[in-house]
Amino acid sequence: MKRCRVIGKVVTNSKHEVLVRRKIMVVKPVNGGASQLALDGVGAGIGSHVLVSESGVAGSQITGLKYPPARSVIVGIIDGD
């Protein structure tokens, strides 16, 4: 898991059918590193500090698919610092 900050959201006009009602957020690791996309599993907003799981299991649990179209998932919101 990584500690990240949500820096944006993705707006699409077409996406995989299991992602239709899911938010895709842009997150950046707080310890540095490249920004990445993550499914929002907890209702995070821009500016939130979050925990991001990069396991296929988290993607499976959020989408209900054995082989999900996304691997990174926001699994928690961190209160305070």
C-alpha positions in Angstrom: 0.0 0.0 0.0 1.0 3.6 -0.7 0.1 6.8 1.1 -1.0 9.2 -1.6 -2.8 12.5 -2.1 -5.7 12.8 -4.5 -4.8 15.6 -7.0 -7.6 15.2 -9.6 -10.3 13.1 -11.2 -10.6 11.6 -14.6 -13.6 12.5 -16.8 -14.4 10.0 -19.5 -17.0 9.6 -22.2 -16.4 5.9 -22.5 -15.1 3.3 -20.1 -15.3 -0.4 -19.3 -18.8 -1.4 -18.3 -17.9 -2.3 -14.7 -16.4 1.2 -14.2 -19.4 3.1 -15.3 -20.5 4.2 -11.8 -17.0 4.3 -10.4 -14.8 7.4 -9.9 -11.3 7.2 -11.3 -9.0 9.6 -9.4 -5.5 10.9 -10.1 -3.2 10.2 -7.0 0.4 11.2 -6.2 2.5 9.4 -3.6 3.4 11.7 -0.7 6.9 10.4 -0.6 7.5 11.3 -4.3 7.0 9.4 -7.5 4.8 9.6 -10.5 1.1 10.3 -10.4 -1.1 7.3 -11.2 -4.8 6.5 -11.7 -6.8 4.7 -9.0 -10.4 3.6 -8.6 -12.1 5.3 -5.7 -13.5 2.6 -3.4 -14.3 4.9 -0.5 -15.6 8.3 -1.7 -12.4 10.3 -1.6 -12.2 13.8 -2.9 -9.6 16.0 -4.4 -7.1 17.0 -1.7 -7.7 13.8 0.4 -4.8 11.8 1.8 -5.5 8.2 1.0 -4.2 4.6 1.1 -3.9 3.1 -2.3 -3.7 -0.7 -2.8 -2.0 -2.0 -5.9 -3.0 -5.6 -5.5 -5.3 -7.3 -8.0 -7.4 -8.5 -5.1 -8.6 -4.9 -4.3 -9.5 -4.4 -7.9 -11.4 -7.6 -8.0 -13.3 -6.7 -4.8 -14.4 -3.3 -6.1 -15.4 -4.5 -9.6 -16.5 -8.0 -8.9 -14.3 -9.4 -11.7 -11.6 -12.0 -11.3 -9.4 -10.0 -13.7 -10.3 -6.4 -13.2 -9.6 -3.6 -15.8 -7.8 -1.6 -13.0 -5.3 -2.6 -10.4 -4.9 0.4 -8.1 -7.7 1.1 -5.7 -8.2 3.8 -3.0 -9.0 1.7 0.0 -8.9 4.2 2.8 -9.0 7.9 3.7 -6.4 9.1 6.2 -7.7 11.5 8.8 -5.3 14.3 9.8 -1.5 14.0 9.5 
